[in-house]
Amino acid sequence: MKMDTNKILDPSRRSFIKTGAIASAAFMIVPRHVLGGPGYLAPSDRLIVAGVGAGGKGTSDIKSFADSGKADIGFLCDVDTRRAATSIKNFPKAKFYKDWREMYDKEHKNFDAVSVSTPDHNHAVQALGAMQLNKHVYVQKPLTHDIYEARVLTEAAKKYKVVTQMGNQGASNNGPRQMREWYEAGIIGDVHTIYAWTDRPVWPQGIPWPKTKAEVPAELDWDLWLGTAPYVDYIEKLVPFNWRGWWEYGTGALGDMGCHLLETPFSVLDLTYATEVEASVGSVYVDEFKRGYFPESCPPSSHVILKFPKTAKTKGPVIVHWMDGGIQPERPAELGPDDLFGDGGNGTLFIGTKGKMMNSTYGANARLLPLSKNEEVKVAQKYDRVANEANGHYAQWVNACIAGYGKQKLSSPFEIAGPLTEALLMANLAIRGADIERIGADGKKSYPGRYRKLMWDNAAMRVTNFEDVNQFVKREYRKGWTLGS
């Protein structure tokens, strides 16, 4: 599967980036790159950001960049003006667009960086479009919808030499740094097994696609919201949140929480690409006797087991268990009966040869087990602490963009976020494989992926022993939308 990051989407409604195009609008602060090339620092030393996805999570993302004190929000873009209302109010001087392609086309000389906070299925085309304009990019988790897209963005970050960061803000918290110090000091020995769990989904999953179409709200550009996904009639309640439970748009509980919960194992142990994965999923019943089959929707719960190869920080392979839908691992014997496991609904547990440690969502509240050890164990601080955990992830990216590519270290650049995202999406391959239905010549149904361990060829980006799931490694975009080849 050869990648060509020179190619970019071919939007059906307009050509993208006309040769020699001249920006149609000026902004109150001239972008840094206009004044003196990629490394030039403007006298104001500020970054001009364009926000693609100005509602929902985009509202807080955009505000957080502004709160860094070094960024101005120059442009806002959202397909739904209802959702974007708060950002429009917060930043009245920012020019608003509904179509991100039009914004890139007309304004690319007037901003330095792009924040992407849209549904998963459009992350890749929006991010790569910005990178090909040599804009720095911040992309909400998960980085992409497909494994192929994640690989493309990882390579593009190197090619275009732009500053990148994924929106798993816990990567910039102090909890993961503390756990790295404990582990590297040998406090819990060699980690061989990790459990991560979440109470997600908190949106509908394991249900049939609604049959009744609804009227598209006047404020919403439904065709543009669909973007790379196949055209379907609008249905109620898909926008703005329930899209997470549908495979065409979202990536389920793994996409929503996996980057938050598995970032710490990646950073502590230097994990990269998994080699094997297997999954079991919760069944859905349409009545007392008949199992429902709803391939468009993510299952209500799942348990995935990923195997990662030995790293420089481990003595052997590492097994990672992912559990969602309220499934949790057995409580550690070292944890008291009334002690909180993780944060209750979510958490990550490291099991080593000499002990255990755990944390909560976003890598927060790192602690050793039993909890009494946290008062007894003291190790030297090796890693700098984040001064402002609430906004540190955003400020870190803004500062790195101002400094220029390669000048400052980031917590979740695409070189780290890409492999992490691929691991989560590989887990989703196993989930989808477990739910693939076949009807044999005898008329009987079977689920051939349910009892398989999928073997992954990382270089070729394909599962070698179950061809059916490879269709999900790189999905087919709707006509008029492409990403590489």
N, C-alpha and C positions, 0 to 999 in steps of 0.2 A: 504494500500500500504506500506508494510514493507520495510525498508531500511537496507541494510547490507553494510556498508562502508569498510568491510574487503575485499570485492570482487573488482576486478579491471578489466579493459578491457582485452580481450583475443585476441591480434592482430593476424591476419591470417598469417602474414609473418614471425613471430618469436615469441618465448616465451618471456615473459616480466620479467625481473629481475631474471636471473638464480641464483639458490642458490649458495652462496659462490663465486659469480662472482668477478673477480679482475679487477679493472679499467685498461684500456689498454694504457692510456696516462697520463702523468704528466703535470702540468701547472706551470707557472713561480712563482705563489704564492700558497703555500699549503692552502687548505681550512681550515677554522677555526675549523670545527667539527672534522677534522682528528687529530688535535694537542692535543685536550684535552676534548672531549665530547661536548654535546650540549651547555653548558654555557660558554665554554672556549673562551677567546678573544686572537686572534693571536697577536703576537708582532706588526704586521703591522696594526692590528685593521681594517681590510678591509673585504668586502664581495665579494665573487666570484659569479657572476650571469650568468645563462644560459638563453639566449633569444630564446623562441619558437615563431616564427613569427618575422623575422628580417627586413621585408619591410613595407612600408606604415606607419601606426601608430607605428608599432614596431620599426621603425628607430628612431623616436623621443623618444619613451619610453626608449630604450636601451641607447641612448645618455644622457638622463636625469639622469639615474642611475649613469652613469660615471661622469656626471657633479656634482653630489653630493659631489665628492671628496673622498668618502669612499668606492667606489665599483669598482671592475675590471670586465670587460666583458670577461669571460673565454671561453664561447661557444656560437655559433650562429646556429640557425636552421631555415630553411625556405624551403618550397616545390618548390619555384620559385627563381632561382638564379638571375634572372633579377631584381626582387624586392629587393633582399637582397644585391645588389651590393654596395649601399652606406654604409651599416653597415659593410660589409666585408672590405671596404676601410678604414672606421673609426677605425676599431679594427683588424688590420692585424695579431695580435698574437692569436686571438680567433680561436679555431678550429671550422670548419663549418660542419654541417650535414644537410641532407635533411629530414631525418626521425627522428622525436623527440623520437620515441620509441628506436631507435638504440642509440641515444645520452644518454637517461636515462640508458639504459642497460650497455653501455660501460663506461660512465663517471660519474656515480652517486656519486662516492667517491671523485670527483674532483670539485664539486661546492656546494655552500651553499643554493642558492635560484634560483627560476625560474620566469621569466616574460612571461606571455602568451598574445600575441597580434595577434590573428588569427581570422578568421571568427567565428561567434557566435556558430555555430553547433559543433565545436570541443573544445570549452573552457573547458567543464566539464571533458572530459577524460584526457586532457593534464594537467589540474590543479590537479585533484585527483591523477593522476599518480605521480606527484611531491610530493604531500602531503604524500602519502603512503611511500615515501622515506625519510620522515621527512625533506623535503625542504620547506622553506618559499616561499610563492607565491604571486605574483602581477598579477591580471587578468584584462584585459581591460573590460570596460562596453559593453553591459550588462554582468553581471557575468556569466550567462548561457543562453541557448536557451530555455530550458523547466523549468517549475516550479519544477518538481521532481528533476532535476539536481541542482537547487539552494538550495533546502532543503538538498540534500546530501552533497554539499560543506560546507554549514553552520554547519552541524553536524560534518563533517570531521575536520574542523578547531579546534573544541573543542577536538575531539578525539586525533588528532596527535600533538596538542599543537604547532602549527607553526604560525608564524606571517603572517597575510593576509591583503591585501588591494585591493580594486577594483579601476580601473582607471577612476573614476569620479573626476578629479583633483580639480573641484570647491569645493569639500567638505573641502579642506584645504585652501580655500581662506578666506578673512576676511569678505566678505559680509554676509555669513550665521551667523557668530559670532555677527556681529552688529545687525542683525535682531532678533537673540535670545535675546539680551540685551534689545532691544525695546519692544519685546513681553513680556518678563518676568517683565519688569517695568510697564506693563499695558498701554502702550502708545496707542495701537489700540484696547484694550479690548479683548474680547474672539473671536478667529477666528472660524468661522463656515463654510466658503466657500473659496476655492482656485481655481484659474484658471492658467493653464500652457499651453503654445502654442508654436508652431514651424512652420517654413516655410518648413521643411522637409516633404516629400522626395525631394531630389535633384537628384534622380536616377529614372529610369523607374519603375513604379508600375501600377497595374491594366491592365496588358497586357498579351497576350497568350505566352506560352513557345515557343521559336523559333523552327521551324521544320528542319532547315538546320544545320547539324552538321559541325564542322570545324576541321581542323587539330590541334592537341595538340602541342603547342610550345615545342621545344626540351628542354628548360630550366625548364619546369613545370612538376612535378609529379602529374598528374591529379587524379589518383586513391587515392593518399595520401591526396590531397586537399579535395576530397570528404569525406574521413574519415568515420564518422558515418552515413552519408547520403546515400540514395540509389544510385546505380550506374546509371549514364546517360551519353550519349555521350557529349563530350566537345562542348560548344557553344562559340562564340565570345562575348567579352565584359562582361561576367559574372565575370571574374577575371580581375582586382583586386578589383573592387568597387561595381558593380551593383548587387552582390549577396545579398545585404541588402534588396532588394525588393522581394525576393523569400522566401517563408516560410520554405523550406527545409534547408536553410542556415542562413538566417537573421531573424530579428525580427522587421523590418520596422522602421518607424519614432520613435516609442516608444523606441525600442532598441537602436537607435542611439542617441536620445536626451533626453529621459525620465529620465535617471539617472542624467543627468546634471541639468535638470529643476526641478525635484521633490525631489532632495536630501535636499534642504533647507526646504521645508515643513516637511519632515521627521525629520530633526534635530531640527527645531524650536518647533514642536508640539509633538515630540516623537511618531509619527505614526508607526504602524507595519504592520499587515495584514488586508487587506480590507475584508469586509463581503458581499458586493453586488457590482455588476457592470452591466452596460448596455451601448450599443454603437449604433451609427448610422454611416453608411459609405457612401462615395461618389460612385455614380454609374458610370459604364463605358458602353459606347454604341459603338457597332460595326457598326451601321449605324443609321439613323435618328429614327428608330422605335424599334430596337431590342436591348435589354440590353445584354451586354457581360457577360459571366460567366467564370472567370479565377481563379479557386480556388488555383492554385499554387502561385499566386502573391498577395502581400499585396494590399489593395485598395489605390486609389489615395489620399484619405483624410478620416478623421474620427473624431468623437466627442465621447469621452468616459466619463462616469460619474461613479466614484468610491465612495463608502461609507465606511469610516473608523470609528471604534468604538471610544467612548470617551476615552481620555487619562488623565493622571494626570494634563496635562496642558490645557485641554479644559473642558467646561461645558457640552458638549454634543457631538454627532457624528460630523464628519467633512466630507463635500462633496468636492471632488476634480474633477474638469473638466479638461480633457485633449483634446486639439485640435491640429490637424496637417493638412498638405496640404494647409497651408495658411489661414485656418480658425482662427479667433481671437475673443475673447470676446468683449462685448461692452466696449468702452473706459470709464474709470471712470470719473464721472462728475468733480472730483477734478483736473483732468489733463487738462492742457491748450490745445487748438486745434492744436498747433504746437509743443507741447512737445512730446518727444519720448516715446512710450509705450513699456516697456521692452527695448529691443535693436532694436526694429523695427520688425524683423522677429521672435524673440523668447523672452520669458519672463515668469515670474511667478507673480501673483497678490494675495495677502492675503486680505481677507475682514473680518474685525472684527466688534464688536459691537460699537466701539468708533472711528474707522478709518481704513485706508488702508495702505499697504506698498507693494513695488514691487522690483524686481531685474531683472537682465539680465541673459544670458547664463553663466554657471559656477558659479552661485551665485554672480556674480559681480555687482557693482554699486547699492548697496542697497540704497533705498530712501523711505521716508515717503511721503504720499500724503495729502494735496497739497504739492508741492515741497518746498514751503516757510517754512514748518515745520522743514525741515532739518537744518535750521539755528537757529531755536528757541529751539528745543528739545535737551536737554543734559541729558544723563544717565551715570551712573557709569560703567566703563569697568569691566566686570566679567570674560571675557574669553581672554586668551592670543592671541595676534595677530601673524599671520604667518610672519616670517621675510622675506621670499623670496617666494612670491606667484607664480612666474613663475615655480619654481622647488620644492616648499615646499612639495607637495604631494609625490613626489618621494624620496626626502631626508628623509622625515618622515619615510617611509617604510624601507629604508636602515638603518637608525639609530636604528629603532626598531628591525630589524633583528640582528644587531650587539649586541644590549643589551640583546636580548633573549625574548622568549615568556612571555607575561604578564608584562614586565618591563616598557613599554612605551605605552601611549595612541595613537591610530591612528584615523584618520578621517573617514575612510570607511572600517573597518575590516568586515569580512564576517558576523559577528553577526548583523551588520547594513546593509551591502550591500545585504545580502541574502533576508531579508524581503522586501527591496526596490525593488530588481529585481523581486521578486515574484509578487508584486503589479502591475508592468508593464506587466508582462507576463499574469497575470489575466485579465488585460485590453485587451490584445491581444486575450484571449479566447473569450471575448465578440465581438471583431472585426471579428474573424473568424466565430463565431456563427452567426453573422448577415449576413454573406455571404455564409452560407451553403445552397445549393440548393437541393430541393427534387422535384421529379416528382410523382404526385399522380396517382391513378388508372384511373382517368379521363384524364390523360395526361397533366394536368396543373402544372405549376411550382409554387413552394412556397419557402419562406425563413423563416422557422419556428423560427429561433433565432432572427430575426430582431426586433420583438416586445416584447421580453422577458427581464426581469431583471434577471440576473443569480445570484443565491444564492450559496455562497461558504462555504463549510465545511472545515475549515482550518486543523483540525486534520487528516481528511481522505484525504485531498488534492483532493477534487472533487467537481464539481458543482452538486447540488442535484436536480435541476429541469429541466435540459436539457442535457441528457446523451451524445448527439452527440459530444459535445465539450470536453468531458473528454479524448478523444483520443489524444488531444493535450497537456495534462498535462504531460504525459510521452510518448514521441514518441518511436517508435520501431527502434532500430539501425540496420544498415546493418550487415549481418552475419559476425561474427568475431570480433565485437565490442560490449562490454557490460559495464555497469556502475551500480554496485550494483545489486539488484534484486527486 
